[in-house]
């Protein structure tokens, strides 16, 4: 998870949002409305590290999605599942916190630990391994 900080041409912060890596080479998914007026963007990691955004790779405005290129090394991406495998009643995790990330990350960790301990009719939730995200992006 990353906090995206968006700046205009004058260097003024104009928006914040969240995003996550979908590849270890820096492909990052976020909402299009967050970055629509961006001149420059920086991604802030959970550990406080700052990563420049090298550019916009793809946009799907109809679904409010954008694919960005984050500059960095030794990156860890979020494994994605297929929405075709989701059945009614299966728990999913939706991630986002536009007004801040630090407190959200801690609460998310606690919630995932709590969910992994709860019985479920199809077995036990195993943290983020059972989170499924389906995305459509025009390239």
RODO-2510 file (C-alpha; in nm, 4 decimals, decimal comma):
residues 139
     n   res          X          Y          Z
     1     x     0,0000     0,0000     0,0000
     2     x     0,1176     0,3465    -0,0867
     3     x    -0,0091     0,6935    -0,0153
     4     x     0,0004     0,8947    -0,3387
     5     x     0,0712     1,2642    -0,3074
     6     x    -0,0271     1,4616    -0,6166
     7     x     0,1168     1,8041    -0,7058
     8     x     0,0185     2,0666    -0,9619
     9     x     0,2578     2,2514    -1,1952
    10     x     0,3424     2,4996    -0,9146
    11     x     0,4464     2,2229    -0,6735
    12     x     0,1322     2,2639    -0,4618
    13     x    -0,0214     1,9465    -0,3184
    14     x    -0,3641     1,9093    -0,4800
    15     x    -0,4712     1,5541    -0,3928
    16     x    -0,3888     1,2365    -0,2044
    17     x    -0,5013     0,8817    -0,2590
    18     x    -0,3912     0,5241    -0,2205
    19     x    -0,2445     0,2704    -0,4581
    20     x    -0,0865    -0,0719    -0,4604
    21     x     0,1735    -0,2518    -0,6678
    22     x     0,0563    -0,5170    -0,9122
    23     x     0,4064    -0,6074    -1,0337
    24     x     0,7510    -0,6186    -0,8750
    25     x     0,8850    -0,3785    -1,1382
    26     x     0,6733    -0,0862    -1,0144
    27     x     0,3333    -0,1026    -1,1855
    28     x     0,0972     0,0666    -0,9400
    29     x    -0,2850     0,0817    -0,9556
    30     x    -0,4775     0,3818    -0,8223
    31     x    -0,7956     0,5753    -0,8994
    32     x    -0,7960     0,7928    -1,2090
    33     x    -0,9747     1,0802    -1,0321
    34     x    -0,6853     1,1027    -0,7841
    35     x    -0,4205     1,1640    -1,0505
    36     x    -0,6297     1,3300    -1,3251
    37     x    -0,4810     1,6788    -1,2716
    38     x    -0,1333     1,5681    -1,1630
    39     x     0,1820     1,7389    -1,2815
    40     x     0,4018     1,5393    -1,0426
    41     x     0,3350     1,2481    -0,8057
    42     x     0,5199     1,0800    -0,5204
    43     x     0,4303     0,7500    -0,3536
    44     x     0,4883     0,7177     0,0219
    45     x     0,5391     0,3635     0,1513
    46     x     0,4251     0,2259     0,4863
    47     x     0,7813     0,2626     0,6193
    48     x     0,7914     0,6319     0,5203
    49     x     1,0054     0,5820     0,2091
    50     x     0,9280     0,8112    -0,0832
    51     x     0,9226     0,6853    -0,4428
    52     x     0,8880     0,9087    -0,7480
    53     x     0,6231     0,8213    -1,0048
    54     x     0,7914     0,7966    -1,3451
    55     x     0,4735     0,8197    -1,5487
    56     x     0,1259     0,7139    -1,6437
    57     x     0,1093     0,3765    -1,8244
    58     x    -0,2646     0,3335    -1,8823
    59     x    -0,6037     0,4775    -1,7909
    60     x    -0,9544     0,3348    -1,7729
    61     x    -1,1523     0,6496    -1,6928
    62     x    -1,4877     0,4709    -1,7166
    63     x    -1,3847     0,2469    -1,4245
    64     x    -1,1835     0,5222    -1,2493
    65     x    -0,8537     0,3304    -1,2733
    66     x    -0,4997     0,4380    -1,3570
    67     x    -0,1801     0,2360    -1,3937
    68     x     0,1352     0,4246    -1,2910
    69     x     0,5061     0,3419    -1,3041
    70     x     0,6771     0,3754    -0,9650
    71     x     1,0563     0,4063    -0,9564
    72     x     1,2096     0,1652    -0,7071
    73     x     1,4010    -0,1558    -0,6467
    74     x     1,3202    -0,4759    -0,4553
    75     x     0,9477    -0,4013    -0,4661
    76     x     0,6806    -0,6412    -0,3418
    77     x     0,3520    -0,6526    -0,5285
    78     x     0,0070    -0,7576    -0,4152
    79     x    -0,0966    -1,0929    -0,5635
    80     x    -0,4200    -1,0525    -0,7578
    81     x    -0,6913    -1,3085    -0,8064
    82     x    -0,9617    -1,3431    -1,0673
    83     x    -1,3099    -1,2014    -1,0204
    84     x    -1,4370    -1,5109    -1,2057
    85     x    -1,3504    -1,7191    -0,8983
    86     x    -1,5524    -1,5053    -0,6553
    87     x    -1,8733    -1,6613    -0,5291
    88     x    -2,1595    -1,4994    -0,3410
    89     x    -2,0812    -1,4927     0,0294
    90     x    -1,7015    -1,5029    -0,0030
    91     x    -1,5273    -1,2331     0,1972
    92     x    -1,3134    -0,9852     0,0079
    93     x    -1,0930    -0,6960     0,1163
    94     x    -1,1322    -0,3517    -0,0386
    95     x    -0,8377    -0,1235     0,0221
    96     x    -0,8415     0,2549     0,0237
    97     x    -0,7942     0,5501     0,2550
    98     x    -0,7684     0,8840     0,0733
    99     x    -0,7221     1,1023     0,3807
   100     x    -0,4270     0,9165     0,5279
   101     x    -0,2546     0,5830     0,5236
   102     x    -0,0516     0,5298     0,8395
   103     x    -0,3381     0,4633     1,0824
   104     x    -0,5266     0,2668     0,8168
   105     x    -0,2383     0,0234     0,7620
   106     x    -0,2222    -0,0623     1,1328
   107     x    -0,5992    -0,1135     1,1543
   108     x    -0,5927    -0,3256     0,8384
   109     x    -0,3248    -0,5534     0,9849
   110     x    -0,5324    -0,5969     1,3012
   111     x    -0,8470    -0,6716     1,1005
   112     x    -0,6710    -0,9307     0,8827
   113     x    -0,5401    -1,1058     1,1940
   114     x    -0,8903    -1,1000     1,3398
   115     x    -1,0438    -1,2383     1,0181
   116     x    -0,7866    -1,5154     0,9935
   117     x    -0,9013    -1,6415     1,3348
   118     x    -1,2751    -1,6425     1,2495
   119     x    -1,4341    -1,9598     1,1116
   120     x    -1,5969    -1,9275     0,7717
   121     x    -1,8301    -2,1691     0,5959
   122     x    -1,5657    -2,2340     0,3269
   123     x    -1,2743    -2,2553     0,5677
   124     x    -1,0711    -1,9909     0,7411
   125     x    -0,9723    -1,6573     0,5977
   126     x    -0,5947    -1,6553     0,5570
   127     x    -0,5128    -1,2861     0,5597
   128     x    -0,4713    -1,1157     0,2260
   129     x    -0,4285    -1,4451     0,0428
   130     x    -0,8065    -1,4577     0,0032
   131     x    -0,8441    -1,0971    -0,1079
   132     x    -0,9559    -1,0807    -0,4689
   133     x    -0,9366    -0,7759    -0,6910
   134     x    -1,0610    -0,7651    -1,0496
   135     x    -0,9358    -0,4820    -1,2718
   136     x    -0,9919    -0,3761    -1,6311
   137     x    -0,7455    -0,1299    -1,7823
   138     x    -0,7272    -0,0082    -2,1429
   139     x    -0,3666    -0,0055    -2,2637
***
